[in-house]
Amino acid sequence: MPITEQDILNLKRKVDRYKEVLDNTRNYRTLWQKGLRKTIVEQLTELTKSVGLDCTIEERNDIENLETVVLSLGHTESGLGEPVGSDLRRSLIKQNGSLVYQQLFNGKILVLVNFPFIEKYGEPQPPKTIAIYRPEELKDPYFQRHLETFVSDITAWEDYDDDAPEPNQRIGFKMNFEQELPK
């Protein structure tokens, strides 16, 4: 079957799209370096100071073009301890959680929440992705929204109990099993 002009046109569109994506990656990385990273730090610093949230904000740049801005609530003694020997006790450390803005391989920005966890007490929860943004999509009001989500998630983790009903267990009829429909 011979290759048609339409086939070539379709392939050309795909190649053009590929080149556009590569250009976007270069542009996104440039935007991060020329100011987005600084804007993120400034916005988070201003917001946390205005609401009295005790945290640290640090830039991590171990790998070029995979840099990260991390708002961390630090770590503390958890209040839990394990015996070490006959009369010693070792405190278990709690990581208090963090809000992360990480530049991805393609220059887009991943925003996620790292939940608190206590060493040797279960497994840490996987991070919660808030969103992935192109640099131009990350507007000032989003930082407050991200911080609100972070504080809500951390508060829910700290206040964990089993009072909230499971989503599949409703009052009345059990809805969490499949019924076979008559044929």
Secondary structure, 3 states (H helix, E strand, C coil): CCCCHHHHHHHHHHHHHHHHHHHHHHHHHHHHHHHHHHHHHHHHHHHHHHHCCCCEEEEECCCCCCCEEEEECCEEEEEEEEEECCCEEEEEEEECCEEEEEECCCCCEEEEEECCEECCCCCCCCCEEEEEECHHHCCHHHHHHHHHHHHHHHHHHHCCCCCCCCCCCCCCCCCCCCCCCCC
